[in-house]
């Protein structure tokens, strides 16, 4: 392929979830295939902002960053600003960008990432702005290059889109309806990754439990991936409680490479709120599922997502959520204060909760969750755990960080030559959010 972007230097700023992170890896792969070079933000002449429409904080950071880029554009007319991701699938966002941020050069969406290098080359050569956003997803494009953040682990998309239409969520409108990749293509990708030195893969989908191809369901895919030589760890996210099968739970026992951790978003412990969210399960259903998982996989680590202050949430509803958290005893949790997402059914719901009350409940919830996280982590002290070494700590270069099988973060003294290896680490102390260890 002709190196049409040779001597161009790019930088990607990613907002949002693992799906966005993997999209950024693909964008990097495509750009470098055409000769571009990844550099720090301040040295780049091409900036790509990969956006998230799920979290309000990501929205604010995106627009703030875009505002700061205006001066760089004024000083350098050859500086190219590109925006993509979930936010670009919403027409009101595109209208806002064109009206208030005219220094943006390229706008593209989640469904046509594969077109980006061609769009970028046209913008550079023709010195014109371009907006190219597909309203609907086409066929899944296979074999796109990707530049991984880590050599030893990788994301693997197994499906795209979502059919659940939770009333607070914009994802089905920005990522489209569910489309599952062919199982044989996923196995081939895993085999290629293993040959390239990858030891751990994380399967991605908005709801991996509903994965379905001609040759496999999700549990069947796990069983097949467990046989891939070279891959030593398999993770997945996100897992919708309504679709989690007994066969998938059994896979935690049968498949030695499937890590003993599961992210199982509950969102609320109130049946009334769950119904208004369109989650399609009750508090009792969820607790029964957790009991079944723990009975089958006693050493499993369970994490979750919880939204505080959903429209109509009463004090009693919130107490139900606290009660559920105390019963489950989560290892960790992502907690969110509800914010209105334009275009979702919940946007029009009455009884929006005052911001002050949302924050009060949020602080109470975090206290309960932190207590269980600290207790769960304390159970690891004295154990020797197998840790996949990711790299040096952000604060101390002499300290390495890595993850246990159950996804616990461990910090320990060690040499960078250990990065990418799975080693034995004795856990000597624990905090709410991490473990401290020493190499055995």
C-alpha positions as CSV (number, residue, x, y, z in Angstrom):
1,X,0.0,0.0,0.0
2,X,1.3,3.5,-0.9
3,X,2.5,5.4,2.1
4,X,0.2,8.4,1.4
5,X,0.6,9.7,5.0
6,X,4.4,9.4,5.2
7,X,6.0,12.1,7.4
8,X,2.6,12.9,9.0
9,X,2.5,12.7,12.8
10,X,-0.7,11.8,14.6
11,X,-2.0,11.5,18.2
12,X,-5.3,10.0,19.3
13,X,-7.2,11.1,22.4
14,X,-9.7,8.4,23.5
15,X,-12.7,9.1,25.6
16,X,-15.0,6.3,27.0
17,X,-15.0,2.5,27.1
18,X,-12.9,-0.4,26.0
19,X,-14.8,-0.4,22.7
20,X,-13.5,3.1,22.0
21,X,-10.0,2.1,23.1
22,X,-10.0,-0.8,20.6
23,X,-11.4,1.5,17.8
24,X,-8.4,3.8,18.5
25,X,-6.0,0.8,18.2
26,X,-7.6,0.1,14.7
27,X,-7.3,3.8,13.7
28,X,-3.6,3.7,14.7
29,X,-3.1,0.5,12.7
30,X,-4.6,2.0,9.6
31,X,-2.7,5.3,9.8
32,X,0.7,3.6,10.4
33,X,0.0,1.2,7.5
34,X,-0.1,4.4,5.3
35,X,3.1,5.8,6.8
36,X,1.9,8.0,9.7
37,X,3.8,8.1,13.0
38,X,2.4,8.2,16.5
39,X,3.8,11.0,18.6
40,X,3.0,12.9,21.8
41,X,0.1,15.4,21.5
42,X,2.3,18.5,21.3
43,X,4.2,17.2,18.3
44,X,1.3,16.0,16.3
45,X,0.0,17.6,13.1
46,X,-3.0,15.3,13.1
47,X,-5.2,15.0,16.2
48,X,-8.0,12.4,16.4
49,X,-10.6,12.7,19.2
50,X,-12.5,9.4,19.7
51,X,-15.6,10.3,21.6
52,X,-18.0,8.6,24.0
53,X,-21.7,9.5,24.3
54,X,-22.4,7.4,27.4
55,X,-20.7,9.4,30.2
56,X,-21.4,13.1,30.7
57,X,-17.8,13.7,32.0
58,X,-16.5,12.4,28.7
59,X,-18.7,14.9,26.8
60,X,-17.3,17.8,28.9
61,X,-13.7,16.7,28.4
62,X,-14.2,16.4,24.7
63,X,-15.6,19.9,24.2
64,X,-13.0,21.3,26.5
65,X,-10.2,19.7,24.6
66,X,-11.7,20.8,21.3
67,X,-11.7,24.4,22.5
68,X,-8.0,24.3,23.4
69,X,-7.2,23.0,19.9
70,X,-8.5,26.2,18.3
71,X,-5.3,28.2,18.9
72,X,-3.1,25.4,17.4
73,X,-5.3,25.4,14.3
74,X,-4.9,29.2,14.0
75,X,-1.1,29.0,14.3
76,X,-0.8,26.1,11.9
77,X,-3.1,25.9,8.9
78,X,-1.8,22.4,8.1
79,X,-2.9,21.1,11.5
80,X,-5.7,18.6,11.0
81,X,-8.4,18.0,13.7
82,X,-10.5,14.9,13.4
83,X,-13.4,13.7,15.6
84,X,-15.1,10.3,15.6
85,X,-16.8,7.9,17.9
86,X,-20.3,7.5,19.4
87,X,-21.0,11.2,19.8
88,X,-20.7,11.7,16.0
89,X,-23.7,9.4,15.4
90,X,-25.9,12.1,16.9
91,X,-27.0,14.8,14.5
92,X,-27.3,17.5,17.1
93,X,-23.6,17.0,18.0
94,X,-22.6,17.3,14.4
95,X,-24.7,20.5,14.1
96,X,-23.0,21.9,17.2
97,X,-19.6,21.2,15.9
98,X,-20.3,22.9,12.6
99,X,-21.8,25.9,14.2
100,X,-19.5,26.4,17.2
101,X,-16.3,24.5,16.4
102,X,-15.6,25.3,12.7
103,X,-11.9,24.5,13.1
104,X,-12.8,20.8,13.0
105,X,-11.7,19.3,9.7
106,X,-13.0,15.7,9.7
107,X,-16.1,14.1,11.2
108,X,-16.7,10.4,10.9
109,X,-18.8,7.8,12.8
110,X,-18.6,4.4,14.4
111,X,-19.9,2.5,11.4
112,X,-17.3,3.7,8.8
113,X,-14.0,3.7,10.7
114,X,-12.5,1.7,7.9
115,X,-12.9,4.7,5.6
116,X,-11.0,7.1,7.8
117,X,-7.5,6.9,6.0
118,X,-9.1,7.7,2.6
119,X,-11.2,10.6,4.1
120,X,-8.1,12.0,5.8
121,X,-6.0,11.8,2.6
122,X,-8.7,13.7,0.7
123,X,-8.9,16.4,3.4
124,X,-5.1,16.9,3.3
125,X,-4.7,16.8,-0.5
126,X,-7.8,18.9,-1.3
127,X,-7.6,21.1,1.7
128,X,-11.3,20.8,2.4
129,X,-13.4,19.7,5.4
130,X,-15.3,16.4,5.3
131,X,-18.2,14.9,7.2
132,X,-18.9,11.2,6.5
133,X,-21.2,9.5,9.0
134,X,-23.1,6.4,8.2
135,X,-26.6,6.3,9.9
136,X,-26.7,2.5,9.8
137,X,-24.0,-0.1,10.1
138,X,-23.0,-2.1,7.1
139,X,-21.3,-5.5,7.0
140,X,-18.6,-6.2,9.6
141,X,-15.2,-5.3,8.1
142,X,-12.6,-8.0,8.9
143,X,-8.8,-7.9,9.0
144,X,-8.4,-4.2,9.7
145,X,-4.9,-3.6,11.1
146,X,-4.5,-2.6,14.7
147,X,-1.7,-1.1,16.8
148,X,-2.0,-2.6,20.3
149,X,-1.4,-0.7,23.4
150,X,0.3,-3.8,24.9
151,X,2.3,-6.5,23.1
152,X,1.1,-9.2,25.6
153,X,-2.6,-8.6,25.7
154,X,-5.3,-7.5,23.2
155,X,-9.0,-6.6,22.8
156,X,-11.0,-8.8,20.4
157,X,-14.4,-7.5,19.2
158,X,-16.8,-10.4,18.9
159,X,-19.9,-8.3,18.2
160,X,-21.0,-4.8,17.6
161,X,-24.1,-2.8,18.6
162,X,-26.9,-3.6,21.1
163,X,-30.5,-4.7,21.0
164,X,-31.4,-4.0,24.7
165,X,-32.5,-0.4,24.5
166,X,-32.1,0.4,28.2
167,X,-34.0,3.6,28.6
168,X,-30.9,5.6,29.9
169,X,-28.5,4.4,27.2
170,X,-27.7,5.9,23.8
171,X,-25.5,3.0,22.6
172,X,-28.1,1.3,20.4
173,X,-28.6,4.5,18.5
174,X,-24.8,5.2,18.1
175,X,-23.4,1.7,17.6
176,X,-26.5,0.2,15.9
177,X,-28.2,-3.1,16.3
178,X,-26.4,-6.3,17.3
179,X,-24.1,-7.9,14.7
180,X,-22.0,-10.9,15.7
181,X,-18.7,-11.8,14.0
182,X,-18.2,-15.2,12.6
183,X,-16.7,-17.5,15.2
184,X,-14.1,-18.9,12.8
185,X,-12.9,-15.3,12.1
186,X,-12.6,-14.7,15.9
187,X,-10.6,-18.0,16.4
188,X,-8.3,-17.0,13.5
189,X,-7.7,-13.6,15.0
190,X,-6.9,-15.2,18.4
191,X,-4.5,-17.6,16.8
192,X,-2.7,-14.7,14.9
193,X,-2.5,-12.8,18.2
194,X,-1.0,-15.7,20.0
195,X,1.6,-16.1,17.3
196,X,2.4,-12.4,17.8
197,X,3.1,-12.9,21.5
198,X,-0.3,-12.1,23.0
199,X,-1.1,-14.1,26.2
200,X,-4.4,-12.5,27.2
201,X,-7.4,-11.5,25.2
202,X,-10.5,-9.6,26.3
203,X,-13.6,-10.3,24.2
204,X,-15.6,-7.1,23.7
205,X,-19.3,-6.5,23.0
206,X,-22.1,-4.4,24.4
207,X,-23.7,-7.6,25.6
208,X,-21.4,-10.6,24.9
209,X,-23.9,-13.0,26.4
210,X,-26.2,-12.6,23.3
211,X,-23.3,-13.4,20.9
212,X,-24.6,-15.7,18.2
213,X,-23.1,-16.8,14.9
214,X,-23.8,-19.7,12.5
215,X,-21.2,-21.8,14.2
216,X,-21.4,-20.9,17.9
217,X,-23.1,-19.2,20.8
218,X,-21.0,-17.3,23.4
219,X,-20.3,-20.2,25.7
220,X,-19.3,-22.3,22.7
221,X,-16.9,-19.6,21.6
222,X,-15.2,-19.6,25.0
223,X,-14.8,-23.4,24.8
224,X,-13.2,-23.0,21.4
225,X,-10.9,-20.2,22.4
226,X,-9.8,-22.2,25.4
227,X,-8.1,-24.6,22.9
228,X,-6.0,-21.9,21.1
229,X,-2.3,-22.5,21.8
230,X,-0.4,-19.6,23.2
231,X,-3.4,-17.8,24.7
232,X,-3.2,-18.2,28.4
233,X,-6.0,-15.9,29.7
234,X,-9.5,-15.1,28.4
235,X,-11.6,-12.3,29.7
236,X,-14.9,-10.8,28.4
237,X,-17.1,-7.8,28.9
238,X,-19.8,-6.6,29.2
239,X,-22.2,-9.3,30.4
240,X,-25.9,-8.6,30.6
241,X,-27.6,-10.5,33.5
242,X,-30.7,-11.4,31.5
243,X,-28.7,-13.5,29.0
244,X,-26.1,-15.2,31.2
245,X,-26.5,-18.9,30.6
246,X,-25.8,-21.9,32.9
247,X,-23.4,-23.2,30.2
248,X,-21.3,-20.0,30.4
249,X,-21.1,-20.3,34.2
250,X,-20.0,-23.9,33.7
251,X,-17.3,-22.7,31.3
252,X,-15.5,-21.1,34.3
253,X,-14.9,-24.6,35.6
254,X,-14.3,-26.4,32.4
255,X,-12.1,-23.8,30.6
256,X,-8.8,-23.3,32.4
257,X,-7.9,-20.2,30.5
258,X,-11.2,-18.3,31.4
259,X,-10.3,-15.9,34.1
260,X,-12.3,-16.1,37.4
261,X,-13.8,-12.6,37.2
262,X,-17.0,-11.3,35.7
263,X,-18.4,-7.8,35.2
264,X,-22.1,-8.1,35.8
265,X,-23.8,-4.6,35.6
266,X,-26.9,-4.4,37.9
267,X,-27.5,-0.6,37.6
268,X,-30.1,-0.6,40.4
269,X,-31.4,-2.8,43.2
270,X,-34.9,-1.6,42.9
271,X,-37.4,-3.6,40.9
272,X,-39.4,-0.5,40.0
273,X,-36.3,1.3,38.7
274,X,-35.0,-1.8,36.9
275,X,-38.4,-1.9,35.1
276,X,-38.2,1.8,34.2
277,X,-34.7,1.2,32.9
278,X,-35.9,-1.7,30.8
279,X,-33.3,-4.1,32.3
280,X,-35.6,-7.2,32.1
281,X,-34.7,-8.8,35.4
282,X,-35.6,-8.2,39.1
283,X,-33.4,-7.8,42.2
284,X,-34.3,-11.4,43.1
285,X,-33.3,-12.7,39.6
286,X,-30.0,-11.0,39.9
287,X,-29.2,-12.2,43.4
288,X,-30.1,-15.8,42.4
289,X,-27.7,-15.5,39.4
290,X,-24.9,-14.2,41.7
291,X,-25.5,-17.1,44.1
292,X,-25.3,-19.6,41.2
293,X,-22.1,-18.1,40.0
294,X,-20.5,-18.1,43.5
295,X,-21.6,-21.7,44.1
296,X,-20.0,-22.8,40.9
297,X,-16.9,-20.6,41.0
298,X,-16.2,-19.9,44.7
299,X,-13.1,-17.8,44.0
300,X,-14.8,-15.6,41.4
301,X,-14.4,-11.8,41.6
302,X,-17.6,-9.9,40.6
303,X,-17.7,-6.2,39.5
304,X,-20.7,-4.1,38.4
305,X,-22.1,-0.8,37.1
306,X,-24.6,1.2,39.2
307,X,-26.5,4.3,38.3
308,X,-27.5,6.7,41.1
309,X,-30.4,9.1,40.8
310,X,-32.3,7.6,37.9
311,X,-35.6,9.6,37.3
312,X,-38.2,8.6,39.9
313,X,-35.7,6.9,42.3
314,X,-37.0,7.2,45.8
315,X,-35.1,6.8,49.1
316,X,-36.6,3.3,49.3
317,X,-35.4,2.5,45.8
318,X,-32.0,3.6,46.7
319,X,-32.0,1.6,49.9
320,X,-32.8,-1.5,47.8
321,X,-29.6,-0.8,45.9
322,X,-27.5,-0.5,49.0
323,X,-29.1,-3.7,50.3
324,X,-28.1,-5.5,47.1
325,X,-24.6,-4.3,47.3
326,X,-24.2,-5.5,50.9
327,X,-25.5,-8.9,49.9
328,X,-23.4,-9.4,46.8
329,X,-20.2,-7.9,48.3
330,X,-18.7,-6.7,45.0
331,X,-15.0,-6.7,44.4
332,X,-15.2,-3.4,42.6
333,X,-17.8,-1.2,40.9
334,X,-18.2,1.6,38.4
335,X,-20.6,4.1,39.8
336,X,-22.4,6.8,37.8
337,X,-24.6,9.7,38.7
338,X,-27.5,9.7,36.2
339,X,-27.2,12.3,33.5
340,X,-29.8,12.9,30.8
341,X,-28.7,11.5,27.4
342,X,-30.4,13.4,24.6
343,X,-32.4,10.9,22.4
344,X,-33.1,8.3,25.1
345,X,-36.5,7.5,26.5
346,X,-35.4,8.5,30.0
347,X,-34.7,12.0,28.8
348,X,-38.5,12.6,28.9
349,X,-39.1,10.9,32.2
350,X,-40.6,13.0,35.0
351,X,-39.3,13.2,38.6
352,X,-35.7,14.0,37.7
353,X,-33.7,13.9,40.9
354,X,-32.1,17.1,42.2
355,X,-28.3,17.2,41.7
356,X,-27.6,17.6,45.4
357,X,-29.6,14.5,46.3
358,X,-27.9,12.5,43.5
359,X,-24.5,13.4,45.0
360,X,-25.6,12.6,48.6
361,X,-26.8,9.1,47.5
362,X,-23.7,8.6,45.3
363,X,-21.4,9.2,48.3
364,X,-23.4,6.8,50.5
365,X,-23.1,4.1,47.8
366,X,-19.4,4.6,47.3
367,X,-18.9,4.2,51.1
368,X,-20.7,0.8,51.0
369,X,-18.9,-0.4,47.9
370,X,-15.4,0.7,49.1
371,X,-16.0,-1.2,52.4
372,X,-16.7,-4.5,50.5
373,X,-13.8,-3.9,48.0
374,X,-11.4,-3.4,51.0
375,X,-12.6,-6.6,52.6
376,X,-12.3,-8.6,49.4
377,X,-8.8,-7.3,48.8
378,X,-7.8,-8.1,52.3
379,X,-8.6,-11.8,51.7
380,X,-5.7,-11.9,49.2
381,X,-3.0,-11.0,51.8
382,X,-0.7,-14.0,52.4
383,X,-1.7,-15.7,49.1
384,X,0.7,-16.2,46.1
385,X,-1.0,-15.1,42.9
386,X,-0.1,-15.5,39.3
387,X,0.2,-12.0,37.9
388,X,0.5,-10.9,34.3
389,X,3.0,-8.0,34.3
390,X,1.7,-5.0,32.4
391,X,4.4,-2.4,32.9
392,X,5.9,0.2,35.3
393,X,3.8,2.2,37.7
394,X,2.9,5.7,36.6
395,X,4.3,7.1,39.8
396,X,7.4,5.0,40.4
397,X,9.5,3.4,37.7
398,X,11.0,0.8,40.1
399,X,7.5,-0.5,40.8
400,X,5.7,-2.8,38.3
401,X,2.0,-3.3,38.0
402,X,0.0,-6.3,36.8
403,X,-3.3,-8.2,37.2
404,X,-4.2,-11.4,38.9
405,X,-6.4,-14.0,37.3
406,X,-9.3,-12.3,39.1
407,X,-8.3,-8.9,37.7
408,X,-6.9,-7.5,41.0
409,X,-4.3,-4.7,40.4
410,X,-1.0,-5.6,42.1
411,X,2.0,-3.4,42.6
412,X,5.5,-4.9,43.3
413,X,9.2,-4.1,42.9
414,X,10.7,-5.6,39.8
415,X,12.6,-5.2,36.6
416,X,11.0,-4.1,33.3
417,X,12.3,-7.3,31.6
418,X,9.3,-9.0,33.3
419,X,6.7,-7.1,31.3
420,X,4.5,-9.5,29.5
421,X,5.3,-12.5,31.7
422,X,3.0,-14.3,34.1
423,X,4.9,-14.6,37.4
424,X,4.2,-15.6,41.0
425,X,3.7,-12.7,43.4
426,X,3.1,-13.0,47.1
427,X,0.5,-10.5,48.4
428,X,1.8,-8.7,51.5
429,X,-0.8,-6.0,51.9
430,X,-4.0,-4.6,50.5
431,X,-5.8,-1.3,50.1
432,X,-9.4,-0.6,48.8
433,X,-8.3,-0.4,45.2
434,X,-5.1,-2.5,44.9
435,X,-2.7,-5.1,46.3
436,X,1.0,-4.8,47.2
437,X,3.2,-7.9,46.6
438,X,6.7,-9.2,46.2
439,X,8.0,-11.6,43.6
440,X,8.3,-15.2,44.8
